[in-house]
Amino acid sequence: MTDVSKAKIIDTQDVEKARREIDSAHAKNLAVLVMARDLEFNAAILRNKKVAALLGPELTPEEGGLKYKASGITYGLAKKAAEHNIIIAANLDKLIEASGKEKAKLLARVMQNIKLCRKAKARFAFYTRLDIDKHTLRSLCLTLGMSTQQAKEAIADTVLLKSILSHIL
């Protein structure tokens, strides 16, 4: 059983290095949190059952096309996350700090990821360093398009991630 009071955040762009770090952290019974990168990197990470959460897929530098919104994950990746019980977590701090077009782009990407996670029955949460009460978080979740059940689960997962990250950061 992984000890959630201890975790390792993996922040690398190299898939092989990330795999080695995931295996090493998992061998030490640490919860493994991976910072998202491009779509191929995220796909490789979500195939790994040892990962607890993929952090910040909406922060991907990719641009979407006319009929495609690059939000860091696809329906297939969300389905894979659901199979492996991996949390897709959006960075609430960046969302709050952003302004103008950047904020609109981040909100659109988060909403896209929420929709994909709802359809694929994957877990979605936020991670933040701020203290946000559950009522405010629930309101945000519902406003961004979550179902009430998805919002309830997101709040629980957000609290879990907050407790994990408080031991690391």
C-alpha positions in Angstrom: 0.0 0.0 0.0 1.3 3.4 -1.0 1.8 5.9 1.9 0.0 9.0 0.8 1.7 11.1 3.5 4.9 10.6 1.4 5.1 11.4 -2.2 7.4 12.2 -5.1 6.7 14.8 -7.8 8.3 13.9 -11.0 9.1 16.9 -13.3 11.0 15.8 -16.3 10.5 15.9 -20.1 12.2 12.6 -20.7 9.8 9.6 -20.7 12.5 7.0 -19.9 13.8 9.1 -17.0 10.3 9.5 -15.7 9.7 5.8 -15.9 12.9 5.1 -13.9 11.9 7.7 -11.3 8.3 6.3 -11.1 9.7 2.7 -10.5 12.2 4.0 -7.9 9.5 6.0 -6.0 7.0 3.2 -6.2 9.6 0.7 -4.8 9.9 3.1 -1.8 6.1 3.1 -1.3 5.8 6.7 -2.3 2.7 8.2 -4.0 3.9 9.2 -7.5 2.7 12.6 -8.9 3.9 13.5 -12.4 3.9 16.9 -14.0 2.1 16.7 -17.4 3.9 17.6 -20.6 2.9 17.1 -24.2 0.3 14.6 -25.3 2.8 11.7 -26.1 4.5 12.1 -22.7 1.1 12.2 -20.9 0.1 9.0 -22.8 3.2 7.2 -21.7 2.6 8.3 -18.1 -1.0 7.3 -18.0 -0.1 3.8 -19.2 1.8 3.3 -16.0 -0.3 1.9 -13.1 2.1 3.1 -10.5 1.2 6.8 -11.0 -1.2 8.4 -8.5 -1.9 11.7 -10.4 -1.1 13.6 -13.5 -0.7 17.2 -12.6 -1.5 20.2 -14.8 -2.3 18.7 -18.2 -4.0 22.0 -19.1 -0.7 23.8 -19.0 0.6 22.0 -22.1 2.2 24.4 -24.6 0.4 22.7 -27.5 -2.1 24.8 -29.5 -5.4 23.3 -30.7 -6.8 23.4 -34.2 -10.1 24.7 -35.4 -12.0 21.6 -34.2 -9.6 20.3 -31.5 -8.8 21.9 -28.2 -5.3 20.9 -26.9 -6.0 20.3 -23.3 -3.2 17.9 -22.5 -5.4 14.7 -22.5 -7.8 13.0 -24.9 -10.8 10.8 -24.3 -8.6 7.7 -24.8 -6.1 9.0 -22.2 -8.9 9.8 -19.8 -10.2 6.3 -20.2 -6.7 4.9 -19.5 -6.6 7.1 -16.3 -9.9 5.7 -15.2 -8.7 2.1 -15.8 -5.6 2.8 -13.6 -7.4 5.0 -11.1 -5.1 8.0 -11.8 -6.3 11.4 -10.8 -6.1 14.1 -13.5 -5.4 17.3 -11.5 -5.6 20.9 -12.8 -3.4 23.7 -11.3 -5.8 26.0 -9.5 -3.0 28.5 -8.6 -2.2 29.1 -12.3 -5.9 29.5 -13.0 -6.3 32.1 -10.3 -3.1 34.0 -11.3 -3.8 34.1 -15.0 -5.6 37.1 -16.6 -7.2 38.0 -19.9 -6.8 35.6 -22.8 -4.5 33.3 -20.9 -7.2 32.8 -18.2 -9.8 32.2 -20.9 -7.6 29.6 -22.5 -6.8 27.8 -19.3 -10.5 27.8 -18.3 -11.5 26.3 -21.7 -8.8 23.6 -21.3 -9.9 22.7 -17.8 -13.5 22.6 -18.9 -12.5 20.3 -21.8 -10.6 18.0 -19.4 -13.6 17.9 -17.0 -15.9 16.9 -19.8 -13.4 14.2 -21.0 -13.0 12.9 -17.4 -16.8 12.8 -16.9 -17.4 10.8 -20.1 -14.5 8.4 -19.4 -15.5 8.1 -15.7 -12.0 9.3 -14.7 -11.1 11.1 -11.5 -10.6 14.9 -11.7 -9.3 17.2 -9.1 -7.5 20.5 -8.5 -4.2 21.0 -6.8 -3.3 24.2 -5.0 -1.2 25.8 -2.3 -4.1 28.1 -1.3 -6.6 27.3 1.4 -9.9 27.1 -0.3 -13.0 26.0 1.6 -15.1 23.1 0.3 -18.1 25.2 -0.5 -16.1 27.6 -2.8 -14.5 24.6 -4.5 -17.8 22.9 -5.0 -19.2 26.1 -6.6 -16.2 26.3 -8.9 -16.5 22.6 -9.9 -20.2 23.0 -10.7 -19.6 26.2 -12.6 -16.9 24.5 -14.8 -19.4 21.8 -15.8 -19.0 19.0 -13.3 -21.9 16.9 -12.3 -22.7 17.0 -8.5 -21.3 13.5 -8.1 -18.1 14.4 -10.0 -17.8 17.6 -7.9 -18.1 15.6 -4.7 -15.4 13.3 -5.7 -13.2 16.1 -7.0 -13.4 17.9 -3.6 -12.3 14.7 -1.9 -9.5 14.2 -4.3 -8.5 17.8 -4.0 -8.3 17.5 -0.3 -6.2 14.4 -0.7 -3.8 16.1 -3.1 -3.6 19.1 -0.8 -2.6 16.8 2.1 0.0 15.0 -0.1 1.5 18.3 -1.5 1.6 19.9 2.0 4.2 17.3 3.0 6.3 17.9 -0.1 6.2 21.6 -0.6 
